[in-house]
Amino acid sequence: MEILKIIYEHDMTLEHLSGHDDPRNRMTDREQTLASFLTPQKTYNRYYFTGTNLDENRFGLSPMHAWPVVRKMIGGILNDAAAESSGAGGDWHRPDGTHHNSFSEGLEGLRPYDVLISGDTSDQDIRSKLILDDRTGIRERFEPLTALLDRGHSVIIAEKAHHGYDLHLFCRDNLYEPLFQGCKDILSPELRCFTINGKRVNSERHFYFETWSLDRPPHGFQEVTPDARIR
């Protein structure tokens, strides 16, 4: 049995990644309301994809037997979103300028800390700044990340897992509904899918809930079944 988990957070400001407190957090209610009206914050969405093989006790998205099906589902949704917002889709790039014709091609040879950026060849000067490693994370690359998102790109980061890697997606579009439906389309006796409100994941115990409470998941964890509806 394998478990696909999609941890989501919607309409985030991402200010907490910058290392600087939002000045509006220090304002009075009246000042905050006025500031929000005059200078509304940009918001973003993020999705963390991870998986578990319970039979083999392996934790990570890329080693899953269902990984080919999962990546096809994710790639199709990202391409559809790109086509709807810009009229084009399918192209992905690395920060060093390497071009990939498809999402699946971009995942070939992907390793932890690698980055994939959707879209055309524009904004290479910004993309080149989004290079990550075991000492440099998104917090240190907050400005190029949000600059790319503001220009309509989606950003995928390969996150190190116990086995292989997970995927971390940042984007402007809310993709929850198509991802929820996409999970329905790939369900099988060997694969169960869960969508999880990131605000409810407060510990490693919650992150690996499937190891101790699979059939009674914590509040905010929804199993996607054939007849499930979005909560």
C-alpha positions as CSV (number, residue, x, y, z in Angstrom):
1,M,0.0,0.0,0.0
2,E,1.3,3.4,-0.9
3,I,0.1,6.8,0.3
4,L,0.2,10.1,-1.6
5,K,0.0,13.2,0.6
6,I,-0.5,16.7,-0.8
7,I,0.0,19.4,1.9
8,Y,-1.4,22.7,0.9
9,E,-1.4,26.3,2.0
10,H,-3.5,28.9,0.1
11,D,-3.4,32.7,-0.1
12,M,-0.1,33.0,1.7
13,T,2.0,36.2,1.8
14,L,5.3,34.3,2.1
15,E,6.6,37.1,4.2
16,H,7.7,34.6,6.8
17,L,10.2,33.2,4.3
18,S,12.0,36.6,3.9
19,G,13.4,36.7,7.4
20,H,11.7,40.1,7.9
21,D,8.5,40.6,9.9
22,D,5.6,42.2,8.0
23,P,5.4,45.8,9.4
24,R,1.6,45.5,9.4
25,N,1.9,42.9,12.2
26,R,3.0,45.8,14.4
27,M,0.2,48.2,13.4
28,T,-3.0,49.0,15.2
29,D,-6.2,47.5,13.8
30,R,-7.1,50.8,12.2
31,E,-3.6,51.3,10.6
32,Q,-3.6,47.7,9.4
33,T,-7.0,48.1,7.7
34,L,-5.9,51.3,6.0
35,A,-2.5,49.8,4.9
36,S,-4.2,46.7,3.6
37,F,-6.6,48.8,1.5
38,L,-3.9,51.1,0.1
39,T,-1.2,48.4,-0.5
40,P,-2.8,44.9,-0.6
41,Q,-0.2,42.2,-0.2
42,K,0.4,39.7,-2.9
43,T,-0.6,36.2,-2.1
44,Y,0.7,32.8,-3.3
45,N,-0.1,29.1,-3.0
46,R,2.1,26.2,-2.2
47,Y,1.8,22.5,-2.3
48,Y,4.1,19.8,-0.9
49,F,3.9,16.4,-2.5
50,T,5.2,13.4,-0.6
51,G,4.6,9.7,-0.4
52,T,5.0,6.6,1.7
53,N,5.3,2.9,0.8
54,L,3.9,1.3,3.9
55,D,4.8,-2.3,2.9
56,E,8.5,-1.4,2.3
57,N,8.7,1.3,5.0
58,R,10.0,3.8,2.5
59,F,9.3,7.6,2.8
60,G,9.6,9.9,-0.2
61,L,7.7,10.8,-3.4
62,S,10.2,9.7,-6.1
63,P,10.7,6.1,-4.9
64,M,7.0,5.3,-5.0
65,H,5.8,2.6,-7.4
66,A,3.0,5.0,-8.3
67,W,5.4,7.9,-9.0
68,P,5.0,7.7,-12.9
69,V,1.2,8.0,-12.5
70,V,1.5,10.8,-9.9
71,R,4.0,12.9,-11.9
72,K,1.9,12.6,-15.0
73,M,-1.1,13.9,-13.0
74,I,0.8,16.8,-11.6
75,G,2.4,17.7,-14.9
76,G,-0.9,17.7,-16.7
77,I,-2.5,20.1,-14.1
78,L,0.5,22.4,-14.3
79,N,0.4,22.5,-18.1
80,D,-3.3,23.2,-18.1
81,A,-2.9,26.0,-15.6
82,A,-0.1,27.6,-17.7
83,A,-2.1,27.3,-20.8
84,E,-5.1,29.0,-19.2
85,S,-3.1,31.9,-17.7
86,S,-0.6,32.6,-20.6
87,G,-1.8,30.6,-23.6
88,A,1.3,28.4,-23.5
89,G,2.5,25.5,-21.4
90,G,4.9,22.7,-21.2
91,D,8.3,24.4,-21.1
92,W,10.4,24.2,-17.9
93,H,13.9,25.6,-17.1
94,R,16.6,25.1,-14.5
95,P,18.2,28.2,-12.9
96,D,21.3,27.6,-15.1
97,G,19.2,28.0,-18.2
98,T,18.8,24.3,-19.1
99,H,15.5,23.9,-21.1
100,H,13.1,21.0,-20.8
101,N,10.2,20.4,-23.2
102,S,7.9,18.9,-20.6
103,F,7.5,18.5,-16.8
104,S,8.4,14.8,-17.0
105,E,11.6,15.6,-18.9
106,G,12.4,18.2,-16.3
107,L,12.2,15.6,-13.6
108,E,14.7,13.3,-15.3
109,G,17.9,13.3,-13.1
110,L,16.3,15.6,-10.6
111,R,18.1,15.6,-7.2
112,P,17.4,17.3,-3.9
113,Y,17.7,21.1,-4.0
114,D,17.2,21.2,-7.8
115,V,14.8,23.8,-9.0
116,L,12.4,23.7,-12.0
117,I,10.7,26.9,-13.3
118,S,7.8,27.0,-15.7
119,G,7.5,29.2,-18.7
120,D,9.4,30.7,-21.6
121,T,13.0,31.9,-21.8
122,S,12.3,35.3,-20.3
123,D,13.4,36.3,-16.9
124,Q,16.7,34.3,-17.1
125,D,18.4,36.9,-14.9
126,I,16.0,36.2,-12.1
127,R,16.0,32.4,-12.6
128,S,19.8,32.3,-12.3
129,K,19.5,33.6,-8.7
130,L,17.3,30.7,-7.6
131,I,20.0,28.2,-7.0
132,L,19.7,26.2,-3.8
133,D,21.9,23.7,-1.9
134,D,22.1,22.1,1.5
135,R,23.1,25.5,3.0
136,T,21.0,27.9,0.9
137,G,17.3,27.5,1.0
138,I,14.2,29.4,0.0
139,R,14.6,31.9,2.9
140,E,17.8,33.1,1.3
141,R,16.2,33.2,-2.1
142,F,12.9,34.8,-1.2
143,E,13.2,37.8,-3.6
144,P,13.9,35.8,-6.8
145,L,11.2,33.3,-5.8
146,T,8.5,35.9,-5.4
147,A,9.7,37.8,-8.5
148,L,9.2,34.7,-10.6
149,L,5.8,34.0,-9.1
150,D,4.7,37.6,-9.8
151,R,5.6,37.1,-13.4
152,G,3.4,34.1,-13.7
153,H,6.0,31.3,-13.4
154,S,5.5,28.2,-11.2
155,V,8.5,27.0,-9.2
156,I,9.2,23.4,-8.3
157,I,11.8,22.5,-5.7
158,A,13.1,19.0,-5.1
159,E,13.1,18.5,-1.3
160,K,15.3,15.9,0.3
161,A,13.3,13.0,1.7
162,H,14.3,9.9,3.7
163,H,14.3,8.1,0.4
164,G,14.7,10.1,-2.9
165,Y,13.0,13.4,-2.9
166,D,9.6,15.2,-2.5
167,L,8.3,18.1,-4.6
168,H,7.5,21.5,-3.3
169,L,5.4,23.7,-5.6
170,F,5.0,27.5,-5.4
171,C,2.5,29.2,-7.7
172,R,0.0,32.1,-7.9
173,D,-2.9,29.8,-9.0
174,N,-5.0,27.9,-6.5
175,L,-4.7,24.4,-7.9
176,Y,-6.5,22.6,-5.1
177,E,-9.6,21.6,-7.1
178,P,-7.8,20.1,-10.1
179,L,-5.4,18.3,-7.7
180,F,-8.2,16.9,-5.7
181,Q,-9.9,15.6,-8.9
182,G,-6.5,14.4,-10.2
183,C,-6.1,12.3,-7.1
184,K,-9.5,10.7,-7.7
185,D,-8.4,9.8,-11.2
186,I,-5.3,7.8,-10.0
187,L,-6.8,6.0,-7.0
188,S,-6.3,2.2,-7.0
189,P,-6.3,-0.6,-4.5
190,E,-2.5,0.0,-4.1
191,L,-2.7,3.8,-3.8
192,R,-4.6,6.1,-1.3
193,C,-4.4,9.9,-1.5
194,F,-4.8,12.5,1.2
195,T,-5.0,16.3,1.0
196,I,-3.7,18.0,4.2
197,N,-4.2,21.6,5.4
198,G,-0.6,22.7,6.1
199,K,-1.7,24.7,9.1
200,R,-2.6,21.4,10.8
201,V,0.8,19.8,10.3
202,N,2.5,20.9,13.6
203,S,4.9,18.1,14.1
204,E,6.8,15.2,12.5
205,R,4.2,13.0,14.1
206,H,1.5,14.7,12.1
207,F,3.6,14.7,8.9
208,Y,3.9,10.9,9.1
209,F,0.3,10.3,10.4
210,E,-0.1,7.3,8.1
211,T,2.3,5.3,10.3
212,W,0.1,5.5,13.4
213,S,-3.4,6.7,12.5
214,L,-4.1,6.0,8.8
215,D,-7.8,5.2,9.1
216,R,-8.5,8.0,11.6
217,P,-6.4,10.9,10.3
218,P,-6.1,14.1,12.3
219,H,-8.5,17.1,11.8
220,G,-7.7,18.9,8.5
221,F,-6.5,15.7,6.8
222,Q,-8.9,14.5,4.1
223,E,-8.7,11.2,2.3
224,V,-9.6,11.6,-1.4
225,T,-12.1,8.8,-2.2
226,P,-14.1,8.3,-5.4
227,D,-17.1,10.0,-3.9
228,A,-15.3,12.6,-1.7
229,R,-16.2,16.2,-2.0
230,I,-13.9,19.1,-1.3
231,R,-14.4,20.4,2.3
